[in-house]
Amino acid sequence: MRALYHIIFLAGILFSCSCSDSSPSPSDDDNTPPSSGNSSFTITTLELSDDLTIDIYVPRAENASGKYPIIYFNDGDVFKGAITSLTSYQFEATSTIEPFMMVGVSAAGHRYGRYIPYNDPWIKENWSEYSPGSVNYTERLINEVIPMVEADYPVDTKRRAIFGFSLSGLYTAWAGINYPEIFSFSASMSPSFWVADYAIFDEPKELSNTRFYFDIGTKEWNYYVPMIESLENQGFEYGKDIFYYEVPNGIHAESDWASRLHIPLGLFLNGAPEEVKDYEVIKECIPSQSTAGLVFQRLNPIVTFTNGIRYSLSTSASFQVVSGDGVVLEDGRFDAKGGSMTVEVSHGNWSEHISLNNCNN
């Protein structure tokens, strides 16, 4: 059944993501963030072992509470550019972002074993041999990294997040589900949920206090709306505990992730979105790269808030055909059977009429 949701854009991951498992180890030169003269953080690099290096980003400003919320980043060496993009925040009295700490944990050439919790024969045949080692990696985080960092810095242990990208985004969601006592927030940027035939969709088994953000670009290869249902079935609430952003024209690239990291950051630090700024509805025509001529047609309603947070309303908006012949499913997939139709899209007190044709018309 899950294969129905699979839009195979594997070429995107191979050509626009430098996700090689043999990535170089970080060097001293890598520790200088963009615009370092204006950086609001000091950065310390520690080598805990031959295969575990961490970068500790500490804000120069104190947190008013006396303790910092903290984000643990996977792929701390592979995607350091995205992480250091956050060091440009200036913590002033009028800032809506409070001072926060970050820890970048290196992949050190072990992305497959650390970040893939499942056995996937396709990956072994096409990418690399590996043994699923996510449990062992998490135990190292819990027993080595977290205690060492949080013994030396004033950290709010109730506000501890884990972030990841691509394969490490898969791991991040898995860790948030399985270690809710450790992580209160999980953010997955373009996660590889497709691994092992979407095994992550079966992972949620009970309600917890962890909140989840995940996203995917429409120029990538997958459709992750089913993850919302998996979490909702356990009692998680969309727009409160779950946030999903289907990024218009988003690709599988570090620059894209850096451009939207402020969204999960704001959700983690502020707890919830603020006042609604606007709504927009994107008509998506996503070509399948596995079946010639097949196009996935969807409506993607997006809400943006005054604090810059935005996410999709694919499963919480209402769709009603008001003229013409056609159908719109609960997740926004549509078919204008008569060639064209008008659809009312609504959410709360907002509504908008959209004129639609099928993508191949």
Stockholm file with secondary structure:
# STOCKHOLM 1.0

chainA/1-361         MRALYHIIFLAGILFSCSCSDSSPSPSDDDNTPPSSGNSSFTITTLELSDDLTIDIYVPRAENASGKYPIIYFNDGDVFKGAITSLTSYQFEATSTIEPFMMVGVSAAGHRYGRYIPYNDPWIKENWSEYSPGSVNYTERLINEVIPMVEADYPVDTKRRAIFGFSLSGLYTAWAGINYPEIFSFSASMSPSFWVADYAIFDEPKELSNTRFYFDIGTKEWNYYVPMIESLENQGFEYGKDIFYYEVPNGIHAESDWASRLHIPLGLFLNGAPEEVKDYEVIKECIPSQSTAGLVFQRLNPIVTFTNGIRYSLSTSASFQVVSGDGVVLEDGRFDAKGGSMTVEVSHGNWSEHISLNNCNN
#=GR chainA/1-361 SS CGGGGBCCCHHHHHHHCCCCTTCCCCCGGGGCCTTGGGCSEEEEEEEEETTEEEEEEEESSCCTTSSEEEEEESSTTTTHHHHHGGGGCCCCTTCSSCCCEEEEECCTTCHHHHHCCSCCHHHHHHTCCCCCCHHHHHHHIIIIIHHHHHHHSCEEEEEEEEEEETHHHHHHHHHHHHCTTTCSEEEEESCCTTHHHHGGGGCCCSCCSCEEEEEEETTSSBCCHHHHHHHHTTTCCBTTTEEEEEETTCCSSHHHHHHHTHHHHHHHHHSSCCSEEEEEEEEEEEECSSSTTCEEEEEEEEEEETTSCEEECTTTSEEEEEEESCEECTTSBEECTTSEEEEEEEETTEEEEEEEECTTC
#=GC SS_cons         CGGGGBCCCHHHHHHHCCCCTTCCCCCGGGGCCTTGGGCSEEEEEEEEETTEEEEEEEESSCCTTSSEEEEEESSTTTTHHHHHGGGGCCCCTTCSSCCCEEEEECCTTCHHHHHCCSCCHHHHHHTCCCCCCHHHHHHHIIIIIHHHHHHHSCEEEEEEEEEEETHHHHHHHHHHHHCTTTCSEEEEESCCTTHHHHGGGGCCCSCCSCEEEEEEETTSSBCCHHHHHHHHTTTCCBTTTEEEEEETTCCSSHHHHHHHTHHHHHHHHHSSCCSEEEEEEEEEEEECSSSTTCEEEEEEEEEEETTSCEEECTTTSEEEEEEESCEECTTSBEECTTSEEEEEEEETTEEEEEEEECTTC
//
